[in-house]
Amino acid sequence: MAGPVITYPAGPMVPHGIYHLLKGDRPEVSLQSFNDTICFYLMGGRSEVDRTRPESVQLVELKGLIAPWETIDQQGANEDGVTFIDALYGPIRVSARVVVRGRDAKTTKRVQRHLFESLDVKQQSELGWISHDLGYWWAPVRWWEAPPNNYSGKANRQEWTLTLRADTGFWQSYPDTDSFSLLYEDMVDTFHYVTRDTQNLGYQWPQYYSGTGGGYMYADGNRALWEDEGGLFTDSRTVVNGPYPDFETVTDNQVVTMRLGSIPEWSTASGANDVWARMGRDESGDWDGTGIRLRATLGSVEISAWHNFTQLWTREKKIPFLTPHKDDEYQLVAGYIGDPRLFKVLKNGGELFAYKETGTISYLGADYRGVGFGVRAGGALITQATPSTVSKVSAGDNTEVTRYGFINRRNAGDQDVYDEYTLYGPGTFGIGNGPGSTDMVEIGPLDAGQVVHIRTDPRKRGVFDLSKVSAAATPYLFGAQPSDELYRKISGRFSQNQIPRKQPGERVQTHQVAVSMGTGCNADSKIVAALVPLRRYPE
Amino acid sequence: MTEVAELQQVLKSGDTYQQAQAAHQLANIAATDHTDIVVTRYNKYWEPCGEIGAYLELSAAIFRNLAPSGEIILNGGDGYSTDGPSAPDPHIPALENCRKELVGITIEVGSIRWAGFVDYTDYNFQGGKRTLNAKLVGLFDLLSYIFVWPDPGWPIQAQPFSHAVYVGPIVSVIETMCADQLRRIQSGIWGFLNNPAAILNKQAREFFGKLLRDNTNLFEALKTPIYLVRHKLTEDTSMLVARTVRMESLAQVIGDMTKAYGVDVRMDLWLPGDPQPEDGADLTQPTYVLTVTDRLTTEGKFGDIRDAIAKTVVDLQGSFFGEILPLVENAPGMDGVFISEVAGVNFTPPLAVLVDGPDTAMSEFKIHNRHPRGHVMILGGRSPKWVCAPWLNRCGAQAQGLKNESMI
């Protein structure tokens, strides 16, 4: 999403503003319009103006940052005192006295107009705070009451009292997320060996070079990296490492994962990082030129099938601004149970590209179960375009396996918060009933491609089939409405999935929620957990 | 791309953080109840003619097995202006036209559609204010004007039988009865002989007439304007009933028969663009869709018509002997519905989960426990005829025994 188009004060920060922002001695308060087009820095270093451009809205006085609360008590007819039952927070009602400033009457009016346009009772703008300790916390606010101020008639300043309401009663920050999916690590190499002297990858990876350029691939004890050919007007060169010795998957359906160790060199003749699946071997155990290749490069991913060093077919998907980053995991899924010619490219668990081969051109079978990786160094003007380094390669069978484990939950707020889970089918999933609980709530079986969202907050509607969401009303149905069949797929109920708040004076703790992935899960299956931390006070 | 499509894309391809955010936003969209109220006015051929937005008051109710009702109150203006802010609502002349022809109205709230037509309008003047009060009646009302002929294959002047007799599971009985009579009307076979006024009210007759005249294809005509969603008789598990009918309206008979059996009869409006009411329906024009659904929460073990028999036997035994634990017992919370594990007639509780606890979603509730203080037994009367039907030999004999006992 694009940032705000208009900011007040406009232009770069002034030096004394930077001083205050870095020093952290003033509250950094901002107000962002509901559609994110205008941002007002109301207070703090970012609100310091350049005196030739005084257009800004300055905060003079602020109150009501903490939402008021009420207790629910019961008192028996003969009871001394009351019995506390619960307490409920009301909405936050912020009253902010601001001064709208401009260099002359016209610009002042414009700033004022922008301020009023940015606030609405039906839309929620964002009132935010930045502090060195806590980061960014904000509340969605509505314009709650009309300002009571008198019209000043001054050319370059007008005071307004803005009354804003945050419905939720709390300040929030960025959600804490974690995910859990199956591991395909029957084979793992993290390059904990040094082969710089031999200019290869040692006995682990047989290498096959092609192309007229120079350069070679070696391991530095931490990752596999490409040594550029020096000089001007270099040519491109490609290496295929593998098949990994003494390793073959049991079935045709493979998952091969590559973790990158750096971003690639930014160049028009860019380098590329490859993942190889279904590699074949010749008599000596070297690569016979057969396999399925995933090539990830700046702005695109590509799947191609190879036999005898010849490309059989290739499918490319352009993804604007796709940049491989350090620690990005690229996963090539070659085949699913019952669908051996369905290929998918996942990046950090999200699906980038899927291709189903309709013919039977690519090779599969017991002879083609090796795995490997590779790079291409692009030819360029000054040295080669270097591809990313590779810090880890792993592979395994895309079969139904069961995995138990934990997802980490962190709540930086001062309120206990209910967790939210998103499940990506297929398969049957289990989620613990709260941190530390061994009671598992089973969900499933979900279909392939089905995405289910669970809100454990009992006050919210609980289960959603996100693959069927539509913004329009559901079409008119004859007879019965479809029942919430997802509820039938859940055995048990989430009752304790509140993630505890940060304890007073302590650092944020990590809580663990048990999860499991059972029957029917494959490389597409995933559990994503998220919670939005809430605080009473933003600073 | 719509917002939903964008979010779906991120949900699929984003990283964990983006996926979690997209999931949250999509769930927010899904959790929003669509409560926009859309009132649409149609002409007599169910072609939309405008949206009524500036109503002063609006009400609509859908009753079970009764004609739905509704009411729209519109601003009647100042009495002489024809335009400007003091003019009456522009829909008033069209609604008042109900005395001449059918004025269709739908009221849609999310995925619920109330469909009917203007029954009558009142132009009121009171306290200096003019309003138009349009009373609406639902499509189900048409069933009040379709009479059951003992034999729909003969003209009314020469009916060979005195009564039509329907025996079987109640859903199939109602469907068959309606189908017989609708076929008679929609094929128009006796239209030239019968007095049409006796069949339908005037507004509906015009609509029927138009569709019948314009549909040269007889098969199409048989589906329009009323389409009946049929269940297979052999798969019908609803309770058995028997009813003799002579020249009563469908609505009357349905009202009579469905009282005790949890059967839901609905007349909905199908408009082009809606999903077909059942596979193979292939509706193409606005159609009234009649559905009969068994909403009884007891179920048998066969899943076909044999359940209808088993359920009925259990119910009869229960109603006669009261509860005979463990043979026959009352379904929890369902007065007059009996279940028996021995006979394989079980009770599926309705799926409504209300959970008490901290942070409950409810704003108020009350749990009511009642002590059973006594039984009301009504003895005497006669068993339904079907229990002696020859095709139901065994339970016929059993019920015969019951009947003898009750006469002592």
Chai-1 contact restraints between the chains, C-beta under 6 A:
chainA,res_idxA,chainB,res_idxB,connection_type,confidence,min_distance_angstrom,max_distance_angstrom,comment,restraint_id
A,P175,B,A20,contact,1.0,0.0,6.0,A-B,restraint_1
A,T177,B,T16,contact,1.0,0.0,6.0,A-B,restraint_2
A,T177,B,Y17,contact,1.0,0.0,6.0,A-B,restraint_3
A,T177,B,A20,contact,1.0,0.0,6.0,A-B,restraint_4
A,S179,B,T16,contact,1.0,0.0,6.0,A-B,restraint_5
A,N348,B,D15,contact,1.0,0.0,6.0,A-B,restraint_6
A,G350,B,S13,contact,1.0,0.0,6.0,A-B,restraint_7
A,G350,B,G14,contact,1.0,0.0,6.0,A-B,restraint_8
A,G350,B,D15,contact,1.0,0.0,6.0,A-B,restraint_9
A,E351,B,K12,contact,1.0,0.0,6.0,A-B,restraint_10
A,E351,B,S13,contact,1.0,0.0,6.0,A-B,restraint_11
A,L352,B,S13,contact,1.0,0.0,6.0,A-B,restraint_12
A,T422,B,A23,contact,1.0,0.0,6.0,A-B,restraint_13
A,H453,B,A23,contact,1.0,0.0,6.0,A-B,restraint_14
A,H453,B,A27,contact,1.0,0.0,6.0,A-B,restraint_15
A,P458,B,D359,contact,1.0,0.0,6.0,A-B,restraint_16
A,P458,B,A361,contact,1.0,0.0,6.0,A-B,restraint_17
A,R459,B,D359,contact,1.0,0.0,6.0,A-B,restraint_18
A,R459,B,A361,contact,1.0,0.0,6.0,A-B,restraint_19
A,R461,B,A31,contact,1.0,0.0,6.0,A-B,restraint_20
A,F464,B,A27,contact,1.0,0.0,6.0,A-B,restraint_21
A,F464,B,A30,contact,1.0,0.0,6.0,A-B,restraint_22
A,L466,B,L26,contact,1.0,0.0,6.0,A-B,restraint_23
A,V469,B,L26,contact,1.0,0.0,6.0,A-B,restraint_24
A,V469,B,I29,contact,1.0,0.0,6.0,A-B,restraint_25
A,V469,B,A30,contact,1.0,0.0,6.0,A-B,restraint_26
A,A471,B,V4,contact,1.0,0.0,6.0,A-B,restraint_27
A,A471,B,I29,contact,1.0,0.0,6.0,A-B,restraint_28
A,A473,B,H34,contact,1.0,0.0,6.0,A-B,restraint_29
A,A473,B,G110,contact,1.0,0.0,6.0,A-B,restraint_30
A,A473,B,S111,contact,1.0,0.0,6.0,A-B,restraint_31
A,T474,B,S111,contact,1.0,0.0,6.0,A-B,restraint_32
A,P475,B,P275,contact,1.0,0.0,6.0,A-B,restraint_33
A,Y476,B,S111,contact,1.0,0.0,6.0,A-B,restraint_34
A,Y476,B,R113,contact,1.0,0.0,6.0,A-B,restraint_35
A,Y476,B,D274,contact,1.0,0.0,6.0,A-B,restraint_36
A,F478,B,D268,contact,1.0,0.0,6.0,A-B,restraint_37
A,F478,B,P277,contact,1.0,0.0,6.0,A-B,restraint_38
A,F478,B,V289,contact,1.0,0.0,6.0,A-B,restraint_39
A,F478,B,T291,contact,1.0,0.0,6.0,A-B,restraint_40
A,G479,B,T291,contact,1.0,0.0,6.0,A-B,restraint_41
A,G479,B,T293,contact,1.0,0.0,6.0,A-B,restraint_42
A,V528,B,T16,contact,1.0,0.0,6.0,A-B,restraint_43
A,V528,B,Q19,contact,1.0,0.0,6.0,A-B,restraint_44
A,V528,B,A20,contact,1.0,0.0,6.0,A-B,restraint_45
A,A530,B,A20,contact,1.0,0.0,6.0,A-B,restraint_46
